[in-house]
Amino acid sequence: MVLIAIAIFAAVSALLHVYIWYLESFAWTGAARGVFGTTAEEAAATRELAYNQGFYNLFLAIIAGVGIIVASAGDRGIGAALIFAGTGAMLGAAIVLLFSSPDKRAAAVKQGAAPLVTVVLGVIWALTG
């Protein structure tokens, strides 16, 4: 039962990071400006960096997603390892954002909430399973 909850929170984490990938890699100078609070000049100057960073978010989502698939297919150990590699990195990035950019704390909490729940459930699952 805990593994189902882990998969649900990992999926939420992955979907959010796919959305962030879209914003950073394709909508950076458009819709993402309102989400991230950047000016047209800032967006233009950081477009290449955001594009690259967006793909980091996509790859973390893919890692977590593959983990969900593998765990659902019956290999819980490898699946869980992939889930926690992806969501653990997501959580780490949210913590870095939380402490490095005080004006983006709300975004860091949103970005890190589901990965945090996933990791906490994973620790509980590992200790009780």
N, C-alpha and C positions, 0 to 999 in steps of 0.2 A: 504494500500500500504506500509506503514511504517513497519507493522508487517511482510510482505514478506521480506523486506530488513533485518529486525532483524533476521529472520529465516535463511536467506542466510549467513549472517556474523557469526551467531551462529554455523551453520553447518561447515563453514570453520574453525572456532575455534576448534570445536569438532574433525574434521578430523586431524588437526595438532596435537592435543593432543593424538589422537590414534597413530599417527606416533611416537610421543615422547615416549609413552608407549612401543611401539615395540622396539625402540632404547634402552631405559633404562632397560627394563625387559628381553629382549631376545638377543639383539645385542651389549650389553655393552662392552664385551671384544673383539668384532670384528669390524663391520662397524661403530658402535657408537664412537669408539675411534677417528676416523677422524673427525666426526661431532663435538664432544665435546673437541677435542684436548687433550686427555689423553694418557699417556704412558701405556704400557702393565702392568707395576707394579701398577700404580694408578688404572687402571680398575680392576685388580684382587683384590686390597685392598678395593675397594668401591662397588664391585659387589652386595652384599646383600643390601646395602643402595639404590643403583640405582634401583634394582629390586622392592623394596618397593615403592620408589618414582614414578616409572613408573605406578604402579597401582593407585596411587593418580591421575595421569594425565588421566588414563582410566576412573576412576569414575567421574571425572569432565566432561569428554566428554559424558559419559552416561547420566548424569544429564541434560546437555544441549540438547542432542538428544531426550530424553524423553520429555523435554519441547517443542521442535519443534513438535513432534508427537501430544502431548496433545493440543497444541495451534491450530494445523492444524485440529484436530478433533472437534474443536469448543469451547473448554474451554480455552479462551484466558487468563483469570486471572491466573489459575494454571499453564498453559503453560509458560506464561511470567515469573512467579515466578521461575520456574525451569530453564528456559533459563538464567535468570539473576543470579541465585544462582551459576550455573556452570560457566558462562562467567565472572561473577564478581570475583569469586575465581581465575580463570585463570589470569585475569587482576591484581589482588592483587599479585599473585606469580610473574608475570612479573615485577611489580614495585619493589618487594623485590630483585629480581635478578638484576635489573637495578642499584639499589643503593648499593647492597652488593658486587657485583663482577664487578668492572669497566672493566675488560677484556672481560666480556660477555655482554656488552651493546647491541651489534648488535643482539645477540640471544634474549635478553630481548625484544627488539623492535619488532622482528619478532614474538615472542611468544605472545606479548601483543597487537599487532595492531588490529587484527580482534575482540578480546574481547572488546577493547576500543571502536571501532565503534559500536559494539552491545550494549554496555552499554549506550553510548551517544544517539543512536537512541531510546533506551528504555526510557530514560529520556524524550526525545522529545515526544515520543508516549504517555507516562504517563501524561505529562503536557498539551498536546493538545487533547487527546482522551477523 
